[in-house]
Amino acid sequence: EGAGVCVDRGAGGGAEVRAFPIGRAANPDPEQRFFDKVYFSKSGCWLWLGPLHGMTKRHPRGRYGVFKVNGRNRSAHRWSYEHFRATIPPGLEPDHLCRVTRCVHPHHLEPVTHQTNTLRGNLWNRRKTRCPRGHRYSRAQVTPRPHRSCHICGRDAQRRFRARLAAR
């Protein structure tokens, strides 16, 4: 295997040249590599500082940590739970009890069904009192399923759609 060269210019201005292996992690121990990418917050969460996946419009950088083990990318929170606690049974997925998706603390995770995870995750959404355009939610103005939507905004969207059809 080849070796790369790293030039480290210290505070004194001198340069130190070091060789490092190419194509191989500097530390092959997965647990040590894992903790190298974790920040221990005051809230008790272990926040993942490594690469993220799960990019969406609201989360352009991603939401969940990615950790490479044995040449395969794994979800960092899932690896943490399975490494430090127990195997996650088939049909279950880890749920963040702390509601922080970057948290990889194994005791902040609980294996649950997808339905339970989804219902728990939407609790914060249920607390909202206004739609994104500022209309007040009330039982009469909200469509309950499959997702909550404002009748005022829905009616306006329907009018715009019908106007576009009429213009054709």
C-alpha positions, 0 to 999 in steps of 0.5 A, a space after each residue: 500500500 502507498 503512503 500519503 504525505 501530510 505537511 503540518 505547519 505548526 505555530 512556530 512556522 516549522 513544517 513537520 512531514 508525516 506519512 499516513 496510509 492511503 485507502 485505509 482509515 487511520 484508526 480501524 477500531 469502529 468504536 473509536 472512529 464512532 466516538 471521534 465523530 460524537 459531541 457530548 452535549 450538556 443535554 445528554 445527547 450524543 450529537 453526530 458530527 460526521 456525515 449526514 443523510 436524509 436530505 429534504 427541502 427543510 433539511 438540505 444538509 441531512 438529518 441522520 448520521 452515516 457511519 461506515 463499518 466493514 465497508 458498508 454505510 450504516 445509520 449511525 444511530 442504528 449502529 450505536 443502538 446495536 453496538 451498545 445495547 441490543 439487536 433491533 428486531 425485524 420490523 422495528 426501527 429506532 425512535 429518538 426519544 429525545 426527538 433529536 435526529 442527530 443524537 446517537 446516544 443508545 439510551 435515547 433510542 427505542 425500537 418501535 414500529 414505523 407507525 409508532 415512530 411516525 405518530 410520535 414524530 408528529 406530536 410537535 406538528 399537532 401543537 401548531 395553532 396556525 398554518 404556514 400562511 398564518 391562518 388559525 387552525 380550528 376543527 372546522 378549518 382542518 382536514 384531518 387525514 392523511 395530513 392536516 391542511 387548512 381549508 382556507 389555503 385549500 380553497 384558495 389553491 382550488 380557485 387558482 387551479 380552476 382559473 388555470 384550467 379556464 385560461 386554457 
